[in-house]
Amino acid sequence: MLIEMKVSGLTIDPITNTPIVILKDLQEKKAIPIWIGLFEASAIATELEKINFSRPMTHDLMYDILKILNVEVTSIEICDLKNNTFFANIHLSKEGKSFIIDARPSDAIALALRASAQIFVDDQVIEKSRTIDFGTKVTDLDKLKDEKLKEFLENLSPEEFGKYKM
């Protein structure tokens, strides 16, 4: 089953210093952290903050091209999680025809924000994300780090999300 979610914010993984986009369901009962790259975090952050540049950035360019071609971004879907890697689909529509494009979740989210498109996450992905393996050999220390990170992420409030300085 698909669950509609929204971007709750961006933060930094305190252990790896990697950007994380946090998606929460509309009732804010379920959340999913997705580790992303710095450039993708920047693309998401600039759209969340409604920052406009004099020249289009990559996701802005992609959205502008789709608009000129009369292609609508209807939704995006975080559809799978395999080997600690999230997978997404971008759902497009043109003249009554539907198209699905494979994408990285961060790119799909950046595009969805620009298009004001709905963001969905498969409930099985949410369940799988609760058991992400952060290393090949899990020791008691690794388990403790994983538990602390999960606790940290679960207890984040919107006020605690840091803003990226680019």
N, C-alpha and C positions, 0 to 999 in steps of 0.2 A: 504494500500500500504506500502511496506517495503522501508525504506530509509537507505542507507548505511551510516554508521557513523564510526568515529575513536575516540580513546581515546585522548582527548585533554590535559588532565592532571588530577592531583589530588590536592585537596585542603581541607581545614578544614572549616566546618560550623562555622561561627563566634558566633553563638548563642548557639549551643549544643556541640561544639568541637568534632563533629563526622566527620570522613573522608567522602569525596564526590568524586566520579569519575565523570568527565565531559565528555560526549560524544558530538561530534559535527558532523554535516553532512559534506560531502567532500567539499561543497562550503562555509562552515562555516556560513551558514545563520540560521541554527536551532541548538539548544543545549538542552541537557537534563542532569540534575544533578541526580545522584543516590547515596543516602546515603548508605554507606557500613560499614562493621566492620573493626577494626584495622588490624586484621590478613590478611583479603582479600586485604586491601589497601597495606599492605606490599608485598603481592604476586604480585600485579599489579605493584607497584613501582619498585620492584627488576627486573621485566622483562623489564619495560620501560627503566631502567638504565643499562640493560644488566649485572647485578651483578650475578656472579656465586658463588655458595657455594660448599664446598668440598663434601657435601652430598645433595641428592635431597630433596627439600621441597615438600609439598603435591601436588601442581599443577604440578611441574616438574615430580614427580613420576607418576601422572596420565597420563601426556602426553607421558612419556617414555613407560608406559604399552601399551597405544594405538598404538604407533609406532611399538612396538615389535609384536603386534597382527595384524599389517597391517590395522589398522583402521585410516581413515583420518577424521580429524575435518574439515568439509567443510565450516561451518559458525555457527554463533550463532545469536539468535534473541531475543531481548527484546520484548516479545509478549503481555504483559498485565500489568495493574496496577489496583489492587483492594485493597480497604481499606488502602491506602498509602503503599502498598507492591508491588514491581515490580516482575515480573515473566519472566523467560527466558527459551529458549530451545537451546540445543546443537545439531546441525545437524552433524551426522556421516555417513560415507560411508565405506563399506567393500565389495569387490568383486561385485560391482554393486548394492548392497542392501543398502538402506537408513534407518537410524535409527534416532529417535528424543528422546532426553533425557531431562526431566525436570531438571532445575537447578536454583540456585540463580544467579541473574545477575552478581554479583561480581566474583563468581566461573567461570561462562561462559566466562566472559571477560578475566580473568587471563589465562584460557585455550586457548582462541582464540589468545591472544598475543603470547603465546608460539608456537602455530601452524601456525601463520601468516594467520589465517582464517578471513574471512570477518565478520564484526559486523553489524547487521541490527536492526533497531528499527521500530516497527509498527507505522505509523503516528498517529493512534488513541491514542497510548501510549504517544506520544509527546503532543497531545492536552490534555489528561487527566492530565499529569504532571504539566500543567499550573495551575491546580486548586487543588493541594494537600492540604488537610486539616491537619494542623499541631497540632490541638488540638480539644478536644470535644466541648469546649465552646469558640466561637470566639468573642472576645470583640474588641473594637476599638483599644486597645493597641496590641492585637494579630494581627489584620489586618495590623497595622503599621509595626510590626515585619516581617510579611509575605511579605509585599511590599518591605521593606528594604532588606530582604534576596533575593527576586526575582531580585531586582535591582542590588544587589551585584553580584549575579551569572551571570546575563545577561551581565554585563559589565566587566567580568574577561577577561583578555588577557592572552595568553600563558606565557608571562613573569612574570605574577603575581602569577602563581601557585607555592605554597610552596613545598619543597621537604621534604619527611618524613625522620626523623632521627630514625633509628631502632637500 
